[in-house]
Amino acid sequence: MSREELIARKEAVRAELVRTHRSLERARAEAEVASGLRRHYLQRRVAQLEARADALMSDEYRLRQLIDQAH
């Protein structure tokens, strides 16, 4: 992958990370006030979104390293 392609991919990952963080905050807020099965569902959703955010941050870090090496 060229340096330009890596930069474009990093920007796409960063945009996805921003969207994931927004969804995560929304799910956390909803889970705080929910009860019963809805609360359980939202807590699982929070865990899924946290895992997705972690994966995206790792991917972004890896891409930054590749961009630096491609310099």
C-alpha positions as CSV (number, residue, x, y, z in Angstrom):
1,M,0.0,0.0,0.0
2,S,1.3,3.4,-0.9
3,R,1.8,6.1,1.8
4,E,-1.2,8.0,0.3
5,E,-3.4,4.9,0.5
6,L,-2.3,4.4,4.1
7,I,-3.2,7.9,5.0
8,A,-6.6,7.6,3.4
9,R,-7.2,4.3,5.2
10,K,-6.2,6.0,8.5
11,E,-8.6,8.8,7.9
12,A,-11.4,6.3,7.3
13,V,-10.5,4.4,10.4
14,R,-10.5,7.7,12.4
15,A,-13.9,8.7,11.1
16,E,-15.3,5.2,12.0
17,L,-13.7,5.6,15.5
18,V,-15.5,9.0,16.0
19,R,-18.8,7.4,14.9
20,T,-18.2,4.4,17.3
21,H,-17.4,6.7,20.2
22,R,-20.7,8.7,19.6
23,S,-22.7,5.4,19.5
24,L,-20.9,4.2,22.6
25,E,-21.7,7.4,24.6
26,R,-25.3,7.2,23.5
27,A,-25.6,3.5,24.5
28,R,-24.0,4.2,27.9
29,A,-26.4,7.0,28.6
30,E,-29.4,4.8,27.5
31,A,-28.1,1.9,29.6
32,E,-28.0,4.0,32.7
33,V,-31.7,4.8,32.7
34,A,-33.0,1.5,31.2
35,S,-34.1,-1.5,33.1
36,G,-34.8,-5.2,32.6
37,L,-34.0,-6.8,29.3
38,R,-33.4,-3.4,27.6
39,R,-30.7,-2.6,30.1
40,H,-29.1,-6.0,29.6
41,Y,-29.2,-5.5,25.8
42,L,-27.7,-2.0,26.1
43,Q,-24.9,-3.2,28.4
44,R,-24.0,-5.9,25.8
45,R,-24.1,-3.2,23.1
46,V,-21.7,-1.0,25.2
47,A,-19.3,-4.0,25.5
48,Q,-19.4,-4.6,21.8
49,L,-18.8,-0.9,21.0
50,E,-15.9,-0.8,23.5
51,A,-14.3,-3.8,21.7
52,R,-14.9,-2.1,18.3
53,A,-13.3,1.1,19.5
54,D,-10.3,-0.8,20.9
55,A,-9.9,-2.6,17.6
56,L,-10.1,0.7,15.6
57,M,-7.6,2.4,17.9
58,S,-5.2,-0.5,17.4
59,D,-5.7,-0.3,13.6
60,E,-5.1,3.5,13.6
61,Y,-1.9,3.0,15.6
62,R,-0.7,0.3,13.2
63,L,-1.5,2.6,10.2
64,R,0.4,5.5,11.8
65,Q,3.5,3.3,12.2
66,L,3.2,2.1,8.6
67,I,2.8,5.7,7.4
68,D,6.0,6.7,9.3
69,Q,7.9,3.8,7.8
70,A,6.7,4.6,4.3
71,H,8.2,8.1,4.7
